[in-house]
Amino acid sequence: MTVSETRAPEVHTARLLPGGPVAEAVFAEVTARVAALRRAGVVPSLATILVGDDSASAGYRNAGQCSGLQAGGEGPRWEGRQARAVP
């Protein structure tokens, strides 16, 4: 019999960490920083480039772009091989 066979099994407990409150706090901080930059005459932007036709990547890009706009920033998007701006 080995040492590991004589030990009692370890008990692990899991704790759910809610991400919503953390995300809200980060978003509030970013929004405040964007507003401060705008007052100083700086226009914060989040530019994104999507190459290819992966719908999951497009969804992720769209969500990030939307969050950036909601925080008060601006941001051009480029898609495909021609790198054309999409309003």
Residue pairs with C-beta under 8 A, 6 or more apart in sequence:
27 67
27 70
27 71
30 71
31 70
31 71
31 72
33 44
34 44
34 71
34 72
34 73
35 72
37 43
37 44
38 44
38 72
43 73
43 74
44 72
44 73
44 74
45 68
45 73
45 74
45 75
45 76
46 64
46 65
46 68
46 73
46 74
46 75
47 75
47 76
47 77
47 78
48 61
48 64
48 65
48 75
48 76
48 77
48 78
49 77
49 78
49 79
49 83
50 57
50 58
50 61
50 77
50 78
50 79
50 80
51 79
51 80
51 81
61 77
65 75
65 77
68 74
68 75
69 75
76 85
76 86
77 85
77 86
78 84
78 85
78 86
79 86
